[in-house]
């Protein structure tokens, strides 16, 4: 995944969830790239082979779980 794509994805998520901080990390065990919400220290998914629609789906799941917290 290119750095420009990751920056665009990060900005899109920040626009979608302005009260959360997002970073991308490599999973310690697999090395797969994942989205991490730093305020909750929660990783939601591995994004290496996912489409933008799949990534949005996982972010939506994160939001719905967050609303239940």
MMTF fields as JSON, N, C-alpha, C and O atoms, coordinates in Angstrom:
{
  "mmtfVersion": "1.0.0",
  "mmtfProducer": "UNKNOWN",
  "numBonds": 275,
  "numAtoms": 276,
  "numGroups": 69,
  "numChains": 1,
  "numModels": 1,
  "chainsPerModel": [1],
  "groupsPerChain": [69],
  "chainIdList": ["A"],
  "bondAtomList": [4, 2, 8, 6, 12, 10, 16, 14, 20, 18, 24, 22, 28, 26, 32, 30, 36, 34, 40, 38, 44, 42, 48, 46, 52, 50, 56, 54, 60, 58, 64, 62, 68, 66, 72, 70, 76, 74, 80, 78, 84, 82, 88, 86, 92, 90, 96, 94, 100, 98, 104, 102, 108, 106, 112, 110, 116, 114, 120, 118, 124, 122, 128, 126, 132, 130, 136, 134, 140, 138, 144, 142, 148, 146, 152, 150, 156, 154, 160, 158, 164, 162, 168, 166, 172, 170, 176, 174, 180, 178, 184, 182, 188, 186, 192, 190, 196, 194, 200, 198, 204, 202, 208, 206, 212, 210, 216, 214, 220, 218, 224, 222, 228, 226, 232, 230, 236, 234, 240, 238, 244, 242, 248, 246, 252, 250, 256, 254, 260, 258, 264, 262, 268, 266, 272, 270],
  "bondOrderList": [1, 1, 1, 1, 1, 1, 1, 1, 1, 1, 1, 1, 1, 1, 1, 1, 1, 1, 1, 1, 1, 1, 1, 1, 1, 1, 1, 1, 1, 1, 1, 1, 1, 1, 1, 1, 1, 1, 1, 1, 1, 1, 1, 1, 1, 1, 1, 1, 1, 1, 1, 1, 1, 1, 1, 1, 1, 1, 1, 1, 1, 1, 1, 1, 1, 1, 1, 1],
  "groupList": [{"groupName": "UNK", "atomNameList": ["N", "CA", "C", "O"], "elementList": ["N", "C", "C", "O"], "formalChargeList": [0, 0, 0, 0], "bondAtomList": [1, 0, 2, 1, 3, 2], "bondOrderList": [1, 1, 2], "singleLetterCode": "X", "chemCompType": "L-PEPTIDE LINKING"}],
  "groupTypeList": [0, 0, 0, 0, 0, 0, 0, 0, 0, 0, 0, 0, 0, 0, 0, 0, 0, 0, 0, 0, 0, 0, 0, 0, 0, 0, 0, 0, 0, 0, 0, 0, 0, 0, 0, 0, 0, 0, 0, 0, 0, 0, 0, 0, 0, 0, 0, 0, 0, 0, 0, 0, 0, 0, 0, 0, 0, 0, 0, 0, 0, 0, 0, 0, 0, 0, 0, 0, 0],
  "groupIdList": [1, 2, 3, 4, 5, 6, 7, 8, 9, 10, 11, 12, 13, 14, 15, 16, 17, 18, 19, 20, 21, 22, 23, 24, 25, 26, 27, 28, 29, 30, 31, 32, 33, 34, 35, 36, 37, 38, 39, 40, 41, 42, 43, 44, 45, 46, 47, 48, 49, 50, 51, 52, 53, 54, 55, 56, 57, 58, 59, 60, 61, 62, 63, 64, 65, 66, 67, 68, 69],
  "secStructList": [7, 7, 2, 2, 2, 2, 2, 2, 2, 2, 2, 2, 2, 2, 2, 2, 1, 6, 6, 1, 7, 3, 3, 3, 3, 3, 7, 6, 6, 6, 7, 7, 3, 3, 3, 3, 3, 6, 6, 6, 6, 3, 3, 3, 3, 3, 7, 6, 6, 7, 7, 2, 2, 2, 2, 2, 2, 2, 2, 2, 2, 2, 2, 2, 2, 2, 2, 2, 7],
  "xCoordList": [0.836, 0.0, 0.887, 1.843, 0.57, 1.407, 1.163, 0.104, 2.162, 2.06, 0.951, 0.243, 0.788, -0.262, -1.654, -2.565, -1.816, -3.096, -3.367, -4.489, -2.348, -2.532, -2.862, -3.697, -2.224, -2.542, -3.971, -4.678, -4.399, -5.787, -6.757, -7.766, -6.465, -7.315, -7.375, -8.453, -6.229, -6.186, -7.016, -7.783, -6.875, -7.658, -9.146, -9.962, -9.5, -10.91, -11.493, -12.602, -10.746, -11.216, -11.31, -12.265, -10.325, -10.361, -11.569, -12.168, -11.936, -13.138, -14.387, -15.338, -14.376, -15.503, -15.638, -16.749, -14.506, -14.469, -13.547, -12.433, -13.981, -13.083, -12.581, -11.564, -13.252, -12.826, -11.875, -11.45, -11.547, -10.618, -9.302, -9.262, -8.24, -6.94, -6.602, -6.778, -6.113, -5.861, -4.386, -3.769, -3.847, -2.509, -2.485, -3.365, -1.476, -1.311, -0.093, 0.968, -0.244, 0.851, 0.931, -0.028, 2.078, 2.231, 1.877, 2.332, 1.071, 0.735, 2.004, 2.825, 2.168, 3.388, 3.637, 4.784, 2.577, 2.753, 2.828, 3.62, 1.997, 1.914, 2.618, 2.972, 2.824, 3.408, 2.402, 2.757, 1.144, 0.106, -0.191, -0.155, -0.479, -0.832, -2.226, -3.129, -2.408, -3.703, -3.99, -3.072, -5.264, -5.696, -5.815, -6.417, -5.237, -5.306, -5.921, -5.472, -6.96, -7.557, -6.825, -7.015, -5.991, -5.047, -5.697, -5.171, -6.811, -7.461, -7.949, -7.867, -8.455, -8.947, -7.918, -8.123, -6.812, -5.779, -6.384, -6.093, -7.229, -7.935, -7.582, -7.664, -7.196, -6.932, -8.204, -8.819, -8.601, -9.86, -9.702, -10.601, -8.575, -8.507, -7.144, -6.328, -6.919, -5.749, -6.203, -7.227, -5.448, -5.943, -5.139, -5.428, -4.154, -3.275, -4.028, -3.742, -4.963, -5.629, -7.106, -7.878, -7.492, -8.892, -9.166, -8.306, -10.384, -10.822, -11.279, -11.447, -11.477, -11.971, -13.344, -13.625, -14.194, -15.514, -15.396, -16.157, -14.461, -14.257, -13.71, -14.113, -12.796, -12.256, -13.373, -13.461, -14.221, -15.345, -16.265, -16.745, -16.508, -17.346, -16.756, -17.488, -15.455, -14.825, -14.863, -15.037, -14.702, -14.802, -16.227, -16.425, -17.218, -18.622, -18.882, -19.595, -18.31, -18.457, -17.826, -18.385, -16.672, -16.013, -16.922, -17.056, -17.546, -18.432, -19.62, -19.983, -20.229, -21.41, -21.023, -21.8, -19.856, -19.401, -19.067, -19.313, -18.516, -18.164, -19.408, -19.387, -20.497, -21.747, -22.318, -23.03, -22.009, -22.505, -21.661, -22.12, -20.417, -19.517, -19.995, -19.353],
  "yCoordList": [-1.165, 0.0, 1.236, 1.324, 2.172, 3.364, 4.312, 4.3, 5.121, 6.093, 7.104, 7.509, 7.517, 8.484, 7.879, 8.57, 6.581, 5.915, 5.874, 6.14, 5.543, 5.481, 6.857, 6.966, 7.899, 9.249, 9.626, 10.213, 9.283, 9.559, 8.78, 9.329, 7.52, 6.691, 7.264, 7.351, 7.655, 8.229, 9.511, 9.699, 10.386, 11.626, 11.353, 12.03, 10.362, 10.004, 9.501, 9.879, 8.654, 8.138, 9.275, 9.334, 10.187, 11.327, 12.215, 12.737, 12.394, 13.166, 12.439, 13.064, 11.138, 10.293, 10.193, 10.158, 10.147, 10.019, 11.092, 10.776, 12.339, 13.427, 13.356, 13.973, 12.633, 12.559, 11.4, 11.214, 10.638, 9.518, 9.849, 10.595, 9.29, 9.418, 8.076, 7.026, 8.124, 6.91, 6.848, 7.853, 5.648, 5.417, 4.033, 3.208, 3.794, 2.499, 1.839, 2.453, 0.597, -0.177, -1.534, -2.006, -2.135, -3.523, -4.418, -4.192, -5.422, -6.39, -7.074, -7.499, -7.183, -7.752, -9.194, -9.597, -9.968, -11.383, -11.658, -12.489, -10.955, -11.271, -10.261, -10.571, -9.04, -7.99, -7.296, -6.348, -7.75, -7.137, -5.72, -5.445, -4.845, -3.481, -3.453, -4.135, -2.665, -2.565, -1.124, -0.321, -0.802, 0.515, 0.422, -0.513, 1.399, 1.438, 2.764, 3.831, 2.683, 3.872, 4.097, 3.351, 5.128, 5.288, 5.688, 5.355, 6.383, 6.763, 5.536, 5.484, 4.554, 3.333, 2.221, 1.145, 2.484, 1.473, 0.197, -0.913, 0.395, -0.73, -0.852, 0.114, -2.03, -2.343, -2.937, -3.811, -2.462, -2.993, -3.982, -4.787, -3.94, -4.822, -4.799, -3.911, -5.772, -5.814, -5.331, -5.784, -4.408, -3.765, -4.084, -3.548, -4.93, -5.2, -5.578, -5.034, -6.479, -6.995, -6.623, -7.266, -5.59, -5.199, -4.065, -3.224, -4.059, -2.955, -1.804, -1.969, -0.639, 0.503, 0.223, 0.653, -0.485, -0.833, -1.749, -1.611, -2.676, -3.563, -2.776, -2.998, -1.86, -1.029, -0.195, -0.09, 0.396, 1.186, 0.317, 0.76, -0.9, -1.822, -2.04, -1.99, -2.276, -2.484, -1.226, -1.314, -0.069, 1.187, 1.363, 1.785, 1.048, 1.115, 0.177, 0.538, -1.016, -1.941, -1.361, -1.484, -0.732, -0.092, 0.98, 1.075, 1.788, 2.853, 2.274, 2.769, 1.234, 0.661, 0.02, 0.084, -0.591, -1.14, -0.025, -0.158, 1.062, 2.201, 2.815, 3.239, 2.866, 3.443, 2.616, 3.14, 1.32, 0.437, 0.524, 0.142, 1.029, 1.138, 2.15, 2.356],
  "zCoordList": [0.0, 0.0, 0.0, 0.77, -0.853, -0.959, 0.211, 0.837, 0.483, 1.566, 1.284, 2.205, 0.028, -0.3, -0.073, 0.382, -0.391, -0.129, 1.369, 1.801, 2.169, 3.621, 4.194, 5.092, 3.694, 4.158, 3.818, 4.637, 2.597, 2.196, 3.077, 3.52, 3.332, 4.18, 5.59, 6.178, 6.133, 7.478, 7.54, 8.484, 6.558, 6.526, 6.402, 7.028, 5.593, 5.439, 6.758, 7.136, 7.45, 8.743, 9.752, 10.527, 9.753, 10.681, 10.417, 11.357, 9.138, 8.811, 9.293, 9.761, 9.176, 9.553, 11.073, 11.6, 11.773, 13.232, 13.814, 14.23, 13.851, 14.244, 15.689, 16.006, 16.559, 17.956, 18.243, 19.383, 17.237, 17.39, 16.709, 15.731, 17.234, 16.593, 15.97, 16.588, 14.737, 13.978, 13.6, 13.244, 13.688, 13.149, 12.531, 12.78, 11.732, 11.105, 11.713, 11.82, 12.107, 12.701, 12.024, 11.415, 12.144, 11.705, 12.889, 14.01, 12.628, 13.669, 14.141, 13.328, 15.463, 16.031, 15.612, 15.423, 15.468, 15.153, 13.655, 13.212, 12.872, 11.447, 10.554, 9.417, 11.075, 10.26, 9.363, 8.664, 9.366, 8.539, 9.029, 10.228, 8.1, 8.426, 9.026, 8.539, 10.087, 10.735, 11.114, 11.281, 11.249, 11.719, 13.234, 13.762, 13.928, 15.383, 15.799, 15.382, 16.632, 17.225, 18.541, 19.501, 18.578, 19.679, 20.99, 22.052, 20.956, 22.216, 22.978, 24.205, 22.245, 22.884, 22.829, 23.391, 22.151, 21.951, 21.379, 21.825, 20.385, 19.784, 18.317, 17.559, 17.936, 16.541, 15.97, 16.581, 14.794, 14.273, 13.147, 12.904, 12.449, 11.303, 10.653, 10.901, 9.833, 8.968, 7.607, 7.096, 7.009, 5.794, 4.544, 3.474, 4.657, 3.514, 2.247, 1.18, 2.338, 1.14, 1.066, 0.356, 1.796, 1.817, 0.843, 0.584, 0.307, -0.543, 0.349, 1.557, -0.261, 0.515, 1.118, 2.237, 0.395, 0.937, 2.142, 3.1, 2.109, 3.267, 4.451, 5.593, 4.175, 5.253, 5.877, 7.1, 5.042, 5.561, 6.415, 7.458, 5.983, 6.747, 8.15, 9.139, 8.241, 9.539, 10.4, 11.615, 9.789, 10.548, 11.056, 12.195, 10.233, 10.671, 11.849, 12.785, 11.805, 12.939, 14.194, 15.284, 14.05, 15.183, 15.782, 17.002, 14.917, 15.382, 16.125, 17.192, 15.581, 16.242, 17.569, 18.522, 17.66, 18.941, 19.921, 21.12, 19.426, 20.271, 20.883, 22.038, 20.12, 20.627, 21.765, 22.623, 21.776, 22.847, 24.109, 25.186, 23.992, 25.163, 26.155, 27.185]
}
